[in-house]
Amino acid sequence: MNLGTGNNLIILKINIMTQVNLKQRFIPTISSKSIVQDNFDELFNKITNEQVKVGTVVKGKVVEIDDEVVIVDIKLKNEGRIPLSEFKLASDVPLPQIGDLVDVYVEKIEGRNGCTVLSREKALREEAWSVLEEAQKNGSLVDGVIFGKVKGGFTVDLSGVVAFLPGSQVDVRRPIKNITPLMNIVQPFQILKMDKKLGNIVVSRRAVLEEARAGIRQEVLSKIHVGMILNGVVKSIVYYGAFIELTGSDELTFDVKVDGLLHSINILWRKINHPGEELQIGQQVRVVVIGIDISTGQISLGMKQLSANPWDDIENSLQIGDIKVGKVKSIAEYGAFIEVTKDLEGLCHSGHLGWEKINQNPKKSLTIGQEVVFKILDIDKERHRISLSLKLCKPNPWEVLAEKYQVGTVIRAPLRNITNFGMFVALSVTTNAVKYEIDGKEYEIGEMTYQIDGMIHESDILKHGDTNSNSLKNYTKGDEIECMVLAVDVEKERINLGIKQLADYKR
């Protein structure tokens, strides 16, 4: 602090240190004091009584000292009195001597008993406020000590000035579980807000940590490049991907946490509905950097890029007609998507789920995660599509029916439906179980029973010349009908039956 000009110079150097002792909390102490004195009296004489106002800090001259009070002259009618205890705040600093110049805070001019009320302690606090205001203006950090807990946060001693540390500003991790190790130690803080009139200061420890980490993060980012293979841990999973906490590479360990985004389209070569299908929080993963946004520091990652694109040589890995086994990954109204390989999936259209005549509802016949045996119908390399069939891996019930109900066979079956052109009877056929060995493992499709409609055309009900032209009305649903097999078309999946042919058969 420069208190003069020219040759008449007094330099008073004061370092404010925070007392950790709770009994002396908020009381700044003078840790070192050096005075270069040329002429006290000449400097003191420059002070005029117009400069002395209530609420200001002025220079005063120690004129008397006793066991309890220090008398200080500040060029007013009456001298000021300061408790000696305010000069004993630091045991390692000598008490003032008569003739010393000291900074004092003017509380009252000619107060009670006609005395001027001064304060050494408040003068030091004013000096501390000035230092803090300058630090906020410059964005500098200030040292402080967390010493207490209040609603919503903590109290911090900044060289005798009490500041508020919100709970959200303690650490980058929120909330911090145990703050005890952070208390009663000197550490840096960032001043967020100051209001001298109200005596309020808000500080942040978190801002200091973030600034430090930002510097380290920038250093880490400078070492990361596109194509770099990194190790990481799945930190969180969202619908569009997963955030990976990168820990480093085989040759490099990161000193600070750096996150990257693994988009769902970059997890596997095949489509996935949700990243949670393939990843779990805490899972260790290996990824490759596929992009870096320098302006934001965002890192884009990929997993599928660590392996070759399976479509590039799909003709060497899959063939039309191959029989495979895989899990149902998703189900739509028109069919089911089934895992063909780890990175490929195919579509089994609803018409190829089974041998039933009417297209099945995939959601009623299949479940997500169900393991099924399928046959590859088609591979479209250009459009990245694979067509599958479940029904072609099951015995064809029409082949069984053609063998069981040969042409000319007379059968009895319940009437299921009547139309304006004929009627349908229900035929039952059961296929045998079939086994497949796929990748060294045996899979079995059990026997299945099908209900197949056999059609009796109205022209095959009555012989030509019979009088009842409205013959369909002679029948009711549920009637047991005796009829003859006229034709079986396995390819078109049709069986034709007749009643009038029974007359010739029975003759």
N, C-alpha and C positions, 0 to 999 in steps of 0.2 A: 504494500500500500504506500504510494508516494504522497507524503504530506507537505511537501514544500518544493521550491524551485531554487535554482542557483546554487550558491555555496552553502546556504543555510538549509540543510536537508536533514530530516529525520526519517528513517526507514523503519517501519514497524512490521515485522513479518510474523504472521500468526497462522498456524496450521490447526484447523478444527478437526478433532477426532471424536468419534461417537463413543460415549461410555456404554459398555455392555452391562455394567452393574445397574440393576433395575432401580436401586434407590436414587441413582443420579440420572435416570432416564430423562431425556429431552434437554439435559444440561450440557452444552458444548464446553469442552475444556481446551485450554491452550497447551499444546504439546511442546511447542518450542517458541521462544520469543527472543528476538535480538533487536537491540536498539542502537542505532548509530546517531549519536547526539552531537550537534554542533552548538546550537544555542536554543535551549528550551524557551527562554523568556521572549526572544524575538519572534518565534513562531506563535507562541501563546498570545502575544500582543496583537497579532493580526486578526484574532477572533473578536468580533463585535457583538454587542448584545442584541443587535437586530437579527443576527443569525440564529439566535437561541429561541426556538419555538417548541410548544408542547407536541410530542409525537415525533420529534426528530432526534437524530444521533449527532452529538457534538463532541468536540475535544474539551476535556476538563483537566485542571491541574490539581494534583493531590497536595493539599495544604496541611492536613492533620490526620493522624491515625491513632486510634486507641484500641482497646480490647474488642470492641464490638462494631465500631463505625469508622468509615473512611470519609473524611470531609473533602469535597471536591469543589473547586472554584470554576464556574463556567461564565464568569464576567457579568453576573447579575448582582442585584443588591444583596441578596442572601446566598450563602453558599449551600451546596447540596449535600445530603447525607446518603450514604450507601452502606448497607450492612456489610461488614467485613466478610461474612460468610459467602457473599457473591464473588469474592476474590479468592476463595479457598476451594473452588470447584475442582481444581487439579492440584494434587499434592506435589507434582513434579515441577510446578511453575512458582517462582518466588513471588511473595506478596509485593504490592506496589510500595514504592518509597516516596517520601515527601519530595515533591518537585517533579515526579513522573507525570507525563501526559497520558490520559486514558480516554477511550471512547465510552461515552455514557448516553443513556436514553433519558430524555426529559419527559417525566410523567406529569408533574405539576410545577408551576412557577408560583412561589410564595403560597404554598398550601397551608395545611393546618399548622399552627404555631409559627406561621410566617416563614417556614422553611421550604426550600425547593426540593422536590422529590425526584430523585434520580435512580436509575437502575443500570447496573453493569450487565446483568444477565440478559435483559431485553435488548441491550445494545448488541450483544453477541448474536442474539436471535435475528435482529434486523440485518446484521451482516450475513448471516446464514441465508435469509430470504433473498438477499441481493445475489448471492452466489447461485442459489437455486433458480432464480428468474433468468439469470444469464445462461445457465445450463439448459433451461427449457428453450430459450431463444436460439441457442446454437445447436440444439438437438444432442447435447452432450449427456453422458451417463453420470449419475451421482451415486455415491456410496451410501448405504443405509443398512439398518438392522431391523429385521422383523422381530417384534417383541410381544405382541398381544393379538388376541382374536376378538373381533367384533361382528355384529350382524352383517352378513354379506361379504366378509373378508377379514383383513388383518391390519394391524397398525404397524407403521414403519417409522423408525427414528432416523431423520436425515439431519445429522449434526445439530440436534436440538429442536428441530421442527418436526411435528408429527404429521405423517402422511397416511393416506388410506390406500391399501392394496386390495382391490376386489378379488374375490375368490377365482374369478375367471381369468385373472391376469397373473396367477402364481406360476403356472407351468404350461407348456404346450400340450400336456396331457390333462384333460379335464374330466372329472375333478381329480385332484391329487389326494391320495388316500391318507398320507401321513406327512404333515408339514413340520413336525418336531425337528428333524435334522436340519431344516432351513432356518430355524429361529436362533437369535442371539449370535449370529455371525455376520460380519461385514461382507456385503455383496452389492453388485451394481444394479441400479434401477433406471428405468426410463420415465421421465415426468410426462404424464399425459395431459393433466389440467392443473392450473393454479388459480386461486382466487385469494389474493392477499387480504382483501377487505373482510371476507368471511373466514380467512385463515385455513382454507381448504387446499389440500394438494392430493392429487390422485396419481399413483405411480404404477408401473408395470414391470414385473420380472419376466413375464412371458415374452414381451417385445424384445428384451435383451437376448433371450435364448433363441428366438426366431431369427434375429439378425445374425447371430453367430452361426446358426445352422444354415442360414441362407448362403453365407459365405462358403461354408464347407460344402453345401449342396452344389453351388456353382463350380467348385473345384472338382467335385465328383462328376458333374455333368460334362465338364470339359474332357474327361477321360472316356466317356461313353460315346460310341459311334454306331451308326447303322451297320447291321451285320454282326454285332458283338453278341456272343452267347453269354447269358447271365443266369445265375441261380437266384431263386426267390421263394417267397412264401405267400400263399393266397391270403390276403388281408381281409377282403370283403367281396361279396358276390351280389351283383345287381342284374336286372333283366337283360341288359345289353352287353354284359361282360363281367370281368373280374379285375379287381385292383391287386396288383402284385407288389409286395414289399421286396425290393431288390437288395440282396445281401452282398453281391459282388460276382466275380467270375472265378475260374479255377486259379487264376494268377493274381487276382486283386480282391481285397476286402474293403467294403465301403465303411467309412467312419461315421456316416450319418444315414438316416433312413431316406431312401429314395423310392418313390412309388411309380409304377407304370400301369397303363391300361391294356389289358388283354381283351380285345373285343371278341364277342361270341363267334363271329365269322372266322376268327383266326385261331380258334381252339383246335378244331378238327377240319379235315377236308370235306367231310360230309356236314350237312345241315344239322344243327341241334336246336331244340326248342328253348332250352334254358341252360345257362352255364352250369347251374347246380347239378345237371345230369352227369357232368364229367369232372367237376371240381368240388373240393370241400375246403372250408375255411381251415387254415393251418397246414394245408397240404404243401409239401415241398415240390416245386416245379422247376423245369429248365425252359428258358424262353430265349428268343432272339429279338434284338432291337430292330424294328422295321421302320421306325420313324421317330424324329425328334423335332419338336416345335421350339425353336430357339427363343422366340418371343415369350412364350409361356412356360417353357421348361417341361412341357408334357412329353412323356415318352410312350410311344406305341409299341406294343409287344406282340409276338406271335409264337404259337406252339407248333402249329401244323407246318410252318416253314422249316422246321428242323428235320422233316422227312420229305421225301420226294412226292410230287403230286401223283396220286395213284391213277389219275386218268391218262397220264403220259404214256404208260405202258400197260393199260388195262387189258389189252388183248393177250398179254403174256400171263396175266394172273386170273382172268375169268373168261369162261367160254359159254356161249349159248348152249343150253342143255345141262349145264352143271347143276348138281343138286347140293345145296348148302343148308346150313342151319344158322339161325340168327334170332335176335330178340326184336320184338315189336317196339319201335321207338316212338311212334306217334300214330294216331288214328284220325282219319277224316271221314266225311260222309261217303266219299267216293272210293275209299280204300284204306290201306294201311301201309305205312313206311316201315321197312324192315332193315335191320343192320345186315349188310352183306359182308363187309369187312370192317375193321376199326374205323376206317376213313371213308367208307362208301355205304350208301343205303339205296334201296330200290323200292319201287311202288308195286304193291299187289292190288290191282283193281278189284272192286267188290265182286265183279263177275268171275274172278279167279280165286275166290276164297274157298269155294266148295262146289260140289256137283249139283246142288239144289237148283231147280229151274229158275226161281225168282232170285234176283240179286239180293244178297244178304246185307244186313246192316252190320258193318264192321265192328261197331261199338258193342254189339250184342254177342258177337262170336269170338272177339279177341280182347285181350287186355294188355295195357302197357307193361313191357318187361317180359311178356310171355315168349317162350322159346318155341320156334316153329321151324319145320322143314319146308323148303321151297325149291322151286326150279327156276332157273334163269331163262326167260322167254326172249328177251331182246336187250342189246346193249347199244345205246346211242352215244358214241364218244363225243360227237360234236356238241350235242345239247346236254351232255352229262346226265343221262337218264338210263336207269336200268329197270326193265319190266320183269316182274316176278309172278309166279303162280304157286298157290298152295294146293289147289285142287288136282294139278297134274302129278302131285306126289302121292295122291290117294288112289286106291283102286277105283276104276271107272265102274259105277254101279250099272251103267247101261250094258256093259259087256257081261256082267253077271246076270242081268235081266234077260239078255238075248239068249244066254245059255239055259236059263231056268224056264223061260216062257218061249219055247220055240213055236214057229208058225204051225197052226193046227191044234195047239194045246187048248183044251177047254178048262176054263178057270171060273171060280166064283169070287167076287170082290164087292165091297160096299160101294154104293153110288154116292159120289162125293159132291157132284155139281151137275146142274142141267142148264143148257144154253138153248138159244133158238135154232142152233144147227146140229145139236147132238147132246151127248152127256159124257161125263168123265167118271171113271171108277178108280178107286185107290188101290194101287199095287204096292206091296212091301218087298224090299230086297235088302239083304245084308251082305256087306263086303267083308272079306277076311282082313286080319291085321297084316301089316307089312313092316319090314325092318330095313333100315339103312345104316351103313357104316360110313361115317363122315369124319375125316381127320382123326382116324383111329378110335372113334367113339361110336357106339351103337345107339341108334334112335328108333323108336317104334311108334307107328301110327296104328292105334287099335281098331278093332272091327267097328263098322258103322252101319246103321240101318237107315234106309232112305224110303220115303213115301213118294212114289212116282205115279203120275196120272196117266191112265190109259184112255184114249178117246174112242167112243162109239159114235160114228156119224149117223145122222138120222136116216140116211139111205141104207144103212146096214142094220136097221132095226126090223123093218117089215119087208117081206118078199114082194116083188112086183105082182100086182093083182089083188093084194089084200085090201080090204075095204076101209080100215081105220087109218085115215090120212093124218090124224093128229095123235100119233102114237106116243109122243113124248109125255103127254098128259097121263099116260098109264103108269108112270114111274114117279117115285118120291125119294128125296134125299134120304140116304140111310138104308134103302132097299138092298138086299143081297142079290146081285145080278150074276146070272150065269151067261158067259160069253166065250167067244173063241178068239185066239190070237190070229190076226190076219197078216200083220207085218211089224217088223222091228227094225228101225233105222238108228243104229248106234251113233253114227256121225251127227245126224240131225237131232238126236235125242228124242225120238218119237216112237210110240207103240200104238198101233191101230187094232181095235177089237170090233167084233160083230156079233149080233144076236141071230139075225135071220139065217146065218150059215149053220146054226145048230140043227135046223130042220133036216138038212141033207146029212149032217153028221149022225143024227139019231136014227135015221132010216137005216 
